[in-house]
Amino acid sequence: MKTKSEAHFATQAIHAGYKVKQGQGSLTPPIHISSTYAFDTVEQGADAFQGENDRFIYARLGSPSQQILEQRLSLLEQAEAALATASGMGAISATMWSLVKPGDEIIADLSLYGCTFSYLEHGLKSFGVKITYLNLSNPKNLTDHISEQTKLVYSETPSNPNMRLIDIKALSEITNQYDCKLMIDNTYCTPYLQNPLVLGADLVVHSATKYLGGHGDLIAGFVAGSQDDIDHIRMFGLKDMTGAVISGFDVSLLLRGLKTLHVRMDRHCENAKKVADFLHQSSYVKNTFYPGLENFPQRTLAAKQMRNTGGMIAFELNANREQSAQFVNNLKMILCAVSLGDAETLIQHPASMTHSTYTEEELLAHLISPTLIRLSVGLEHVEDIIADLNQAFQSVFSASADDFPDKGLAISA
Ligand SMILES: *Cc1c(COP(=O)(O)O)cnc(C)c1O
């Protein structure tokens, strides 16, 4: 079912899906903003509606620029097909609406992006879909629970916000024994670092708002998988259920972002490794969760399914919730903001912000510590990122220069 193209990732990210002669020689693909497409005859229109020609019909079903983007994204994820949407949530909801009906069960991992949790818990559940949360880091939990009722298994890896990994191949070996699809949110890794479909998943979704766009100037998403699944999600989940259509302008920004994805990801990973080392060595930090650290519990799995360890870090200070918030407030360059994958380093406190729809009990049940801090390491000079973290530690813990550990700065290149 998977297609593999000859060219390397970097080349695909720049060229796939577009030939300059399609755009009368323009290097950058044209932006199509037309809402509707005209036919020569009624008969030609009728054929288009029957899927018997490849004419565009109406922008909710696709446009020429969206098609370029979708071809590029499907090649990067090594999928047969892809569908771009107005947001990551647009991709997740269009996909799930298309795959389940009342009485079916979705099994999701314990740790999820906040709005995905809300969509399952407050959305699909109220429409009669059974939602079960399991710790999918241990595949045995899935084996013990899965049944004929289970139509979808859903996970992020690494998970947001606490950086737990799940073994995509191991889960796919279980879901393959049932009439059940495995759907992976690959936002944290991007297709540059991990290809869930190649590892055995049936569907992969992304918030393209994050690393794929990469510049904090758009909201978009996509889902990739088999041609049949993507056709169904486009013609039902997107067209009739969510209507979350990507605009031509965002298509253009996203195509631009993709051209530098591989270059940016290399630097995100390089910076994050140094920042994670700094945090890990600091006496003010209790736990640092980053797949590139020697003591990361799932390091072997990371090496097996990820090509590099990414730009996201989670950590807990040796401090209470109030001091943790104070630490974030005292940062000078690093910005307190949700979202991730931008050039700017962004930090946030999930229990107060992205995961604030969780009750205290839900936070605990879903393995999100109330003092956890999430850091999206940006593309600034790594010494400046570390220096800012360093000064914020000092201001919170009011350490004197003497007893402040300076090992952090020593590790920066
Ligand atoms: C941001 C995010 C989403 C939602 O994407 P939007 O583009 O904001 O709708 C889903 N999953 C993960 C892991 C995310 O980080």
The ligand as an SDF file (V2000), in Angstrom:
LIG
                    3D

 15 15  0  0  0  0  0  0  0  0999 V2000
   -1.1110   21.3910   17.9230 C   0  0  0  0  0  0  0  0  0  0  0  0
   -1.3560   19.9400   17.9480 C   0  0  0  0  0  0  0  0  0  0  0  0
   -2.5520   19.3890   17.4510 C   0  0  0  0  0  0  0  0  0  0  0  0
   -3.6830   20.2510   16.9300 C   0  0  0  0  0  0  0  0  0  0  0  0
   -3.3120   20.9490   15.7820 O   0  0  0  0  0  0  0  0  0  0  0  0
   -3.9230   22.3790   15.3400 P   0  0  0  0  0  0  0  0  0  0  0  0
   -3.2080   22.6750   14.0830 O   0  0  0  0  0  0  0  0  0  0  0  0
   -3.6120   23.3420   16.4460 O   0  0  0  0  0  0  0  0  0  0  0  0
   -5.3910   22.1850   15.1860 O   0  0  0  0  0  0  0  0  0  0  0  0
   -2.6950   18.0170   17.4640 C   0  0  0  0  0  0  0  0  0  0  0  0
   -1.7280   17.2080   17.9620 N   0  0  0  0  0  0  0  0  0  0  0  0
   -0.5730   17.6970   18.4510 C   0  0  0  0  0  0  0  0  0  0  0  0
    0.4470   16.7620   18.9850 C   0  0  0  0  0  0  0  0  0  0  0  0
   -0.3480   19.0740   18.4670 C   0  0  0  0  0  0  0  0  0  0  0  0
    0.7950   19.5490   18.9690 O   0  0  0  0  0  0  0  0  0  0  0  0
  1  2  1  0
  2  3  1  0
  2 14  2  0
  3  4  1  0
  3 10  2  0
  4  5  1  0
  5  6  1  0
  6  7  2  0
  6  8  1  0
  6  9  1  0
 10 11  1  0
 11 12  2  0
 12 13  1  0
 12 14  1  0
 14 15  1  0
M  END
$$$$
